[in-house]
Amino acid sequence: MANNPSNDPYLNYRFKVEIDGIIQGGFAECSGLSSKVAVVEYREGGDNATVRKLPGQTSFPDVTLKWGLTDSVEMYNWHLSAVNGAILKKPCSIIVLGDDKEEKIRWNLTAAWPHTWVGPSFNAKASEVAIEQVTLACESITRST
């Protein structure tokens, strides 16, 4: 994977999602890639004016994926297994593609599983694509280039 020689930002619509064992058409949206380290405040005895700030627990928010409704039921069945009590944790990657459609940046989600599925909204007056979505819980998110 080559770096971006011109240092131009990558376009946010050129991405793909790889999920172990799930082949899904193009995803329309991915959101929630982030991490947070909690701040633990600590005051030492005898020094009431100073509050030390120490790193606490790291957390990784949920990641939401949206895609156009198709005949594929793989994402729904993955969530349905969780509904039925069988949590199937899978590796997942969000991959940014460059103008040449080659991989440029990758975020890896460890032990991801879908805890929420949202079906499409229908409106007879609209002409938009019907959208499904899942929200994934994961244990960590790491970036690689």
C-alpha positions as CSV (number, residue, x, y, z in Angstrom):
1,M,0.0,0.0,0.0
2,A,1.5,3.3,-1.1
3,N,1.1,6.5,0.8
4,N,-0.8,9.4,-0.8
5,P,2.1,11.2,-2.6
6,S,0.2,14.4,-3.2
7,N,-1.1,14.6,0.4
8,D,-4.6,15.3,-1.0
9,P,-7.3,14.0,1.3
10,Y,-9.0,10.7,0.4
11,L,-12.7,10.9,-0.7
12,N,-15.2,9.6,1.9
13,Y,-17.3,7.7,-0.6
14,R,-14.4,5.4,-1.7
15,F,-14.5,2.6,0.9
16,K,-15.3,-1.0,1.3
17,V,-16.1,-3.2,4.2
18,E,-14.7,-6.7,4.7
19,I,-16.4,-8.9,7.3
20,D,-15.2,-12.5,7.8
21,G,-17.4,-14.8,5.9
22,I,-19.9,-12.2,4.8
23,I,-20.0,-11.1,1.2
24,Q,-22.2,-8.0,1.0
25,G,-22.7,-5.5,-1.8
26,G,-21.5,-1.9,-1.5
27,F,-22.1,-0.2,1.8
28,A,-23.6,3.3,1.6
29,E,-22.3,4.6,4.9
30,C,-20.0,3.8,7.8
31,S,-19.9,5.8,11.0
32,G,-18.5,5.6,14.5
33,L,-14.8,4.9,14.0
34,S,-13.4,6.3,17.2
35,S,-11.8,5.6,20.5
36,K,-11.8,7.3,23.9
37,V,-9.6,7.1,26.9
38,A,-11.4,8.0,30.1
39,V,-9.8,10.6,32.4
40,V,-9.4,9.7,36.0
41,E,-9.0,12.6,38.3
42,Y,-6.8,12.1,41.4
43,R,-5.9,14.5,44.2
44,E,-2.8,13.8,46.2
45,G,-3.1,14.2,50.0
46,G,-1.9,17.6,51.2
47,D,-2.2,19.2,47.8
48,N,-5.8,20.3,47.5
49,A,-5.1,22.8,44.7
50,T,-3.8,20.3,42.2
51,V,-5.8,17.6,40.5
52,R,-3.8,14.9,38.6
53,K,-5.4,13.5,35.5
54,L,-4.5,9.9,34.8
55,P,-5.5,7.7,31.9
56,G,-8.4,5.3,32.6
57,Q,-10.2,2.7,30.6
58,T,-10.2,2.9,26.8
59,S,-13.5,2.3,25.1
60,F,-14.5,1.9,21.4
61,P,-18.0,3.1,20.4
62,D,-20.3,1.2,18.2
63,V,-19.8,1.3,14.4
64,T,-22.9,1.6,12.2
65,L,-23.0,0.2,8.6
66,K,-25.7,1.1,6.1
67,W,-26.4,-0.4,2.7
68,G,-29.0,-0.6,0.0
69,L,-31.6,-3.4,0.5
70,T,-30.9,-6.5,-1.7
71,D,-31.8,-10.2,-1.7
72,S,-28.8,-10.9,0.6
73,V,-29.7,-12.0,4.1
74,E,-26.2,-12.6,5.4
75,M,-26.0,-9.4,7.6
76,Y,-29.6,-10.0,8.9
77,N,-28.8,-13.7,9.7
78,W,-25.6,-12.6,11.5
79,H,-27.7,-10.3,13.7
80,L,-30.4,-13.0,14.1
81,S,-27.8,-15.4,15.5
82,A,-27.2,-12.8,18.3
83,V,-30.9,-12.5,18.9
84,N,-31.0,-16.3,19.4
85,G,-28.2,-16.1,21.9
86,A,-25.3,-17.2,19.7
87,I,-22.9,-14.2,19.5
88,L,-20.7,-14.8,16.5
89,K,-17.7,-12.3,16.8
90,K,-16.0,-11.7,13.5
91,P,-13.0,-9.6,12.3
92,C,-14.2,-6.6,10.3
93,S,-12.2,-4.0,8.3
94,I,-13.2,-0.6,6.9
95,I,-10.9,0.1,4.0
96,V,-10.4,3.5,2.3
97,L,-9.6,3.3,-1.4
98,G,-7.6,5.8,-3.4
99,D,-8.4,7.2,-6.9
100,D,-6.7,4.1,-8.3
101,K,-9.2,1.9,-6.3
102,E,-6.3,0.5,-4.3
103,E,-6.3,0.1,-0.5
104,K,-4.8,3.2,1.2
105,I,-6.0,3.0,4.9
106,R,-7.6,0.2,6.9
107,W,-9.4,0.3,10.3
108,N,-9.6,-3.2,11.9
109,L,-12.4,-4.0,14.3
110,T,-11.7,-6.8,16.7
111,A,-14.4,-9.3,17.7
112,A,-17.2,-7.4,16.0
113,W,-20.9,-8.5,16.3
114,P,-24.2,-6.9,15.3
115,H,-26.3,-5.9,18.3
116,T,-28.8,-3.8,16.4
117,W,-30.4,-4.3,13.0
118,V,-32.7,-1.6,11.5
119,G,-34.8,-2.4,8.5
120,P,-35.7,0.0,5.7
121,S,-38.4,2.7,5.9
122,F,-40.8,2.6,3.0
123,N,-42.6,5.5,1.4
124,A,-44.7,5.2,-1.7
125,K,-44.1,8.8,-2.6
126,A,-40.3,8.6,-2.5
127,S,-37.8,7.3,-5.1
128,E,-34.9,6.6,-2.8
129,V,-33.0,3.4,-2.3
130,A,-34.3,1.3,0.7
131,I,-31.6,1.2,3.4
132,E,-30.8,-1.5,5.9
133,Q,-28.3,-1.0,8.8
134,V,-26.5,-2.8,11.5
135,T,-24.7,-1.5,14.5
136,L,-21.6,-3.4,15.5
137,A,-20.1,-3.7,19.0
138,C,-16.3,-4.4,18.9
139,E,-13.5,-4.9,21.4
140,S,-11.0,-2.6,19.7
141,I,-10.4,-0.5,16.6
142,T,-6.9,-0.1,15.2
143,R,-5.7,1.8,12.1
144,S,-3.1,0.5,9.7
145,T,-1.7,1.9,6.5
